[in-house]
Amino acid sequence: MQKSILRDKLINKRGYSALAAAFATFIAVACGSAATATPESSIPLLTQLVRPSEGEVMPILATTQLQMGTQRVSFLLATTQSLVKAPEATVSSTFLGEEETKGESKQAIFHLWPYGVRGAYTTDLTFGQTGNWRLDIEVDGPDGPLSGSISLDVLEHSLVPEIGDIPPLAPNKTVHSVDSLDQLTTDYTPDPDLYQLTIGEAIITGQPTVIVFATPAFCTSPTCGPQVDTISELKELHVGEANFIHVELYDNPDEIQGDLTRGVFNGLVNRWGLSSIPHWFNESWTFILGTDGRIAHRFEGFVTLVELEEALTATLDEA
C-alpha cells in the first residue's frame, strides 16, 4: 500500500513535465528535427548523437566517471523513433591503444524507470587499463537486430569520491538549521525524513547511509530521473535499518522559483567533486556508505529502486 501511494506521488509531481520535455527534446534532436531549445544539462549528451542508419542504435552513456577495475556501466539506447526497451543487450569492450585489444562481452539488463517512458541498460564491466575504450552494443529492436558503438575514457582516478573512500564530511543543511523545507530542496512535495541528519551525524549512528545529490525540480537531461522519490521508496522498505539523506544541488532552492539562472551550487557539490566533471550540470549522484563511513556503492545518473535495493541489502548483510 505504501509503495502504491509513493508511486502516485511520483506521477502527480510537477517535475514530470520537465522529464517529458527532456525526452521530447532528446528524440527531436536524435531524429534530426528542427532545432529546439535544449536544457543546458542536456547539451553535452545530445551533441554526441548522430542520426543512425537502418539497423543502427545510438547509445547514450549515463556513467562518465569510470576508472580501472570493475564498476557499473549504464547507458540508454535510442533509434530515430524511440528509446529501445528490449530486456537485454550485449556489450563488448575494446581498448583503443596503439593496437585494439578486446576486453570482455557481457549482458546488460534493461531497467524501466518510473512513468514507463524511459529506461537504461546496466552491467558491470572491468577495465584493465586507463585510456580510451569503445563499447560495441547489440540489441534486438522491434524490426530486427540493432548495433551501435560509443567511446569512453577510463581514468586513473575519479573526480568524485570512489568506492572505499571516506567522503567529505562538511555538514549538509537539515531541518534543524533552516526555517522551512523550501530552503532545503526544490522538491515540490518533500519528504521531511530526508533532511533530519547531517552526513557526519548519520555515520555516527553506525548504520549504512544512503546519500543522494539531486535537484528534483530541474531534472531535465536524458539520463536524469526522479531519484529523490526513489530514495524515499527505498527508505520505506528499510525503516530503522539505514539513514537516508537528500542533498539539494542548489544552495538557494527557495530563491530560484523556476528560474535556474538564480541558482547557486551547494558547497558540497564542489567538495564532493561533482562540479569538476567535464560538462556536468545537475545530474544526480547516489552513494551508499557502509557502517564504517566508507563508500560501499556509488551510482552516477538515475538508478532504479531495484538496483538500490540490491546494493543496500548487500551493505546491510555486510554490517
N, C-alpha and C positions, 0 to 999 in steps of 0.2 A: 504493500500500500504506500509506504513512504517513498519508494523508488518511483512509483507512478506519479505521485504528487510532484516530485522533483523534476521528472521529465516534462510534466505540464508546465512547470515554471520555466523550463528551458524554452519551450515552444512559444510561450507568450512574451518572452523578453523582447524589448525593442531592439536589442542587439542583433536579432535575426535579420533585420532589414540590411544591416551592414554586411552580414555574411552573404546574403543573397546577391547584393550588389557586387561584392567582390567576385563571386562565382560568375555572374553575368559578364563582368569586365574581363575576367580571365578567358572565358570561352570566346568572347568577341575578339580579343587580341589574337588568341590562338588560331581562330578561323580566318584571320586576315580581314576582318571587318573594318569599317571606317573608324578613324581614331576616336577614342573615348577617354574622357577624363579618368585618370587612373590614380588610386590612392598611392601616396609616396611609398608606403611599405610594400606595395606590390611590384613596383617598377623593376628592382633588381632581378626578381624571378621572371617576370614577363618578358624582359628584354632578351632572355636566354632562348626564348621559344622561336622555332622556325616552323612554318607551315609544313606538316608532314605529307609525304606522298602516300599513295594507296599501299596498305599493308604496313605502314609505319605508325608508331605511337610516340608521343612526346613525354619523356619523364621530367618531373619537376621535383628536384631534390629538396627534402624537408630538413635534412640534417647536414649542416655545413661544417660543423666543428668536429672533425674526425682526426684521430691520431693513431699511431701504431698500436697494434693489439686488436682484440675482439670487441666490437661495440654494435649497438643498434643502428641500423640504417633505415631511414624512412623516405618514401617517395610517393608521389601521385603520378598517375598515368592518364593522358588525355589524347583523344583524337580530335579532328576538326569539329566534331559534333557534340561530344560529351566526354565526361570522365569515364575511364574504364573501371568496372567493378567486378571483374572475374575473381573467383575465390583465391587463385594463386597466380604467381608469376615466377618465372625462372630468372635468376640474376647471376651473371658470371662476371667476375672481376679480372682486370688485366692491368699490370703495372706498365706504365708508359715510359720506360727508361731509354737508354741507347738502343736496347732491343726489347720488344714487348715480351713480358713474362706473364703467363697465365696464373691467375690466382685460384679461386675456388668457385664452385657453382652451387647455389643454394636456392631453396624455395622461399619466396616471400609471401606472407599471408595477408590478405586484404582485411582491413578493419573499417567497417562503416561508421561514420561519425554521426552525432546527433543530427536530427532533421532528415536523415536519409538522403541528403543531397550529395555529399562528398565522402571520400574515404581515402585511406592511404595504405600502401603495402609496407610491411616491416619485416626485417630479418636481421640476424646477427652475421656480420662479415668480419673476417680477420685480415688486417693489412700488415704485411711483414716489413714494409719499409716506407719511409716518407717520400713525398713527391706526388707526381700526377698519376692518377689512376682513371680507368674507364670502366663503367658498368654497362654491360650489354644485357638488355632485358627482353624477354619473350613472354607473350601472354595471349590467351585466346580472346579475341574480340567477338562482337556479335555477328560479324560477317566473315570470320576466319582468323588465322594467326596474325599477330601484330608483333613488330620488333622495333626497338629503339635503343639509343645509347646516350649516356651522359658522362661528362668528365668531372672529376673532383680532385681536390688537393688533400693529401694526408699530411698533417702537421706533426712536428716533433713534440710540441706541447700545445695544448688547447689554450685559448684565450680566456676561457671560463674555468672555474674550479672543476677538477677531474674526479673521477671515482677514486676513493681512498683519501682525498684531501679533506682537511678540516676547513670549512668555508669561512669567509669573513664574518665576524660576529658583531659588527656595528648594529646598533639597535634599530629595528623597524618600528614604525608607528603602530600603536594599538588603541583600543577604545579607552584606555586609561591615560593616554597622552594627548587626546584631542577632544573637542566638544561634541562632534557628531560623526556618524558613519560616512557622510558625504565628503569628509576630509580625508578619508582613508581609501576610497575606491570610486571608480567610475561606474561600478555595477549599479544598475537601476533598482535591483531588489537584493541588496547584500545580505550575506549570511553572517550574522554577528560572531558566530563561533570561530570564524577565520581570522579574527582580529583581537584575540584575547591575550596572546603571548608574543614576546619578542623571541627571536631565534635563540638567543642565549638562554632565556628562561625555559624554552622548550627542551633544549639539550640537557639542562639540569634535571629535568623530570626523569631521565633515564629511559624514556620511551622513544621509539622511532618518530621522526618528524617529517611531514610532507610539506614542502615549500613550493608555492607556485608564484612565479613572476609573470604577471599578465595585466592587460588593460581591457576589461570586458567591453567597454563601450566603443573601443577603437580597434577591434579585431577585424582587419579587413583583407589581409593577404590570402592567397590561395591555400597556404599551409597553416592558417590560423583558425582555431575553433573555439568553442565555449569551454575553455579549460577550467575556469574558476568553478563553474557549475558542476563539472565532472569531479572536481576535488570535493565539493560538498556531498555529492553522491557517495564517493569513497568514504568520506567521514561517517556517513550514516551506516555504512557496513562495518565500521570498526570503532564504534563509540567506546571511549575509555581505553583503547588499545594503542593509540598514537596521537600525536599532535598534528594539527592542520593549520597552515598559515598562508594567507594571500598577501603578497607584497605588490601593491599597485605600482606600475611603472612610472607614473607621473606623481610628482610631489604635491601638486596643487589640483587634485581632481575636482574640487568644488568650484574652482575658478575657470575651468575650461569651458563648461556649459556648451558643448557641441562644437567648440572652436579649438581644434588641436594646435593651432599656431600659438596659443597661450600656454601650452603645456611645457612644463619644466621637469626633466627627468629626476626621478628619485635618486638620492645619493647612492643607494645600494646598487642601482643599475650599473654605476661606474665601478663600485668596489668589487662587484662580482664579475666584472669584465664584459658584461653584455654589450655595452656601448663601444667596445673595442673591435667587435666583429665587423668585418667589411660589409657594407650595405645593410647592416642591421637597422631596423627601425623600431618596431614594437612587437616582434614575435615573442611568444611565451616560452618560458623555460620552467621545467618542473624537476625538483630534486627530492630524493628520499634519503634522509640521514639515518644511520643506524644508531643504536643506543650509545655508542661511543662518540657521537657527534660527527663522524666522518661520512662522506657522501657514499652511499651504497648503490644508488641508481640515479641517472640523470636523463632527461628527455628534452630534446630541442623541438620546438613546434608542438602542435597538438598531439596529445597522447590519450588514447581511449581508456574508458573505465576498465575494460578487460585487461589491458596491459598494466595499468596502475595497480589493479587488484592483485595480479600475479606478482608484481615487483614488491608490493608492500607485504604480502603474505610471506614471501621468501625472506624479507628482512625481519619480520616478526618471528619466523621459525629459527632464525639465527640468533635471536636475542637471548 
